[in-house]
Amino acid sequence: MTEKPVIGFQKLHADAVIPQLATPGAAGADLHAIVLNEDGEVSQDGIVIMPLSRVLVPTGLAMDIPEGYEVQLRPRSGLALKHGLTSVSYTHLTLPTTPYV
């Protein structure tokens, strides 16, 4: 059996959340944003993304992706259908949804 790739995560912010698979066999994991207010503290207000706009949404994470692999950000089907979702990125960071070990 082929070994699964391991993606390393480094927290760049103390409140960052390392993505985890919610269930065995899950194809992806939730990615959490770290939105800061004017004082540099974590805000619970979130970010409003207008239709067809582009917004950088910080995650507070850096990733170590094995050579020959990629990670992708995909909308959660239910949330995307109800509310819409656009791509999220962070400077020098590719955001994950698959695979995790």
matplotlib code that plots the C-alpha trace (Angstrom):
import matplotlib.pyplot as plt

x = [0.0, 1.3, 2.1, -0.2, 1.6, 2.0, 1.3, 3.0, 1.4, 3.0, 0.9, 1.7, -0.9, -1.5, -5.3, -4.8, -6.6, -4.7, -7.1, -8.2, -10.3, -13.7, -14.3, -12.2, -12.1, -13.0, -11.7, -11.0, -10.9, -12.3, -10.1, -10.6, -9.9, -8.1, -9.6, -7.9, -9.4, -7.6, -6.0, -4.5, -6.9, -9.0, -12.3, -15.5, -17.1, -15.7, -15.2, -17.9, -17.0, -19.1, -20.1, -17.3, -14.8, -11.5, -10.4, -7.4, -8.5, -5.7, -5.6, -2.7, -1.0, 1.9, 2.0, 4.7, 3.4, 5.3, 6.9, 4.5, 1.4, -1.0, -3.7, -7.0, -9.6, -13.2, -16.5, -18.5, -21.4, -24.2, -22.6, -21.6, -25.1, -26.8, -24.4, -21.7, -18.0, -14.9, -11.3, -9.2, -5.4, -2.6, 0.8, 3.1, 0.4, -1.7, -4.8, -5.8, -8.8, -7.1, -5.4, -4.5, -2.8]
y = [0.0, 3.5, 5.8, 8.8, 12.2, 14.2, 18.0, 20.0, 23.0, 25.8, 28.3, 31.9, 33.1, 31.7, 31.4, 29.6, 26.3, 23.3, 21.6, 18.1, 15.4, 15.3, 11.6, 8.6, 8.6, 12.2, 13.8, 17.2, 19.4, 22.7, 25.8, 28.6, 32.2, 34.5, 37.9, 40.6, 44.0, 47.3, 46.4, 43.2, 41.1, 38.3, 39.6, 37.6, 39.8, 38.0, 39.3, 40.3, 39.2, 40.8, 38.9, 38.7, 40.3, 39.0, 39.2, 37.8, 36.0, 35.1, 31.7, 32.2, 29.1, 28.1, 24.7, 22.3, 20.5, 17.4, 17.7, 16.5, 17.2, 20.2, 21.3, 22.9, 25.1, 24.0, 25.4, 23.2, 22.1, 23.2, 26.5, 27.4, 26.6, 28.7, 31.6, 31.4, 31.2, 32.5, 31.4, 32.3, 32.7, 34.0, 35.3, 32.4, 29.9, 27.4, 26.6, 23.0, 20.7, 17.4, 15.1, 15.1, 12.6]
z = [0.0, -0.9, 2.0, 2.4, 2.0, 5.2, 5.1, 7.8, 9.4, 11.3, 13.3, 12.4, 14.9, 18.4, 17.6, 14.3, 13.9, 12.4, 9.9, 11.0, 9.3, 11.0, 10.2, 9.1, 5.3, 4.9, 1.7, 3.3, 6.4, 7.4, 7.1, 9.6, 9.0, 11.5, 11.1, 13.1, 14.2, 14.3, 17.6, 16.2, 18.2, 16.8, 15.5, 15.6, 13.0, 10.0, 6.5, 4.0, 0.5, -2.2, -5.3, -8.0, -5.6, -4.4, -0.8, 1.0, 4.1, 6.5, 8.1, 10.5, 9.0, 6.8, 5.1, 4.1, 1.0, -0.2, -3.7, -6.4, -4.4, -4.2, -1.9, -2.9, -1.4, -2.3, -1.1, 1.3, -0.8, 1.5, 2.5, -1.1, -2.4, 0.3, 0.7, -2.0, -1.4, -3.1, -3.1, 0.0, 0.1, 2.3, 1.3, 0.4, 1.4, -0.6, 1.3, 2.0, 1.6, 0.6, 1.7, 5.4, 7.6]

ax = plt.figure().add_subplot(projection="3d")
ax.plot(x, y, z, "-o")
ax.set_aspect("equal")
plt.show()
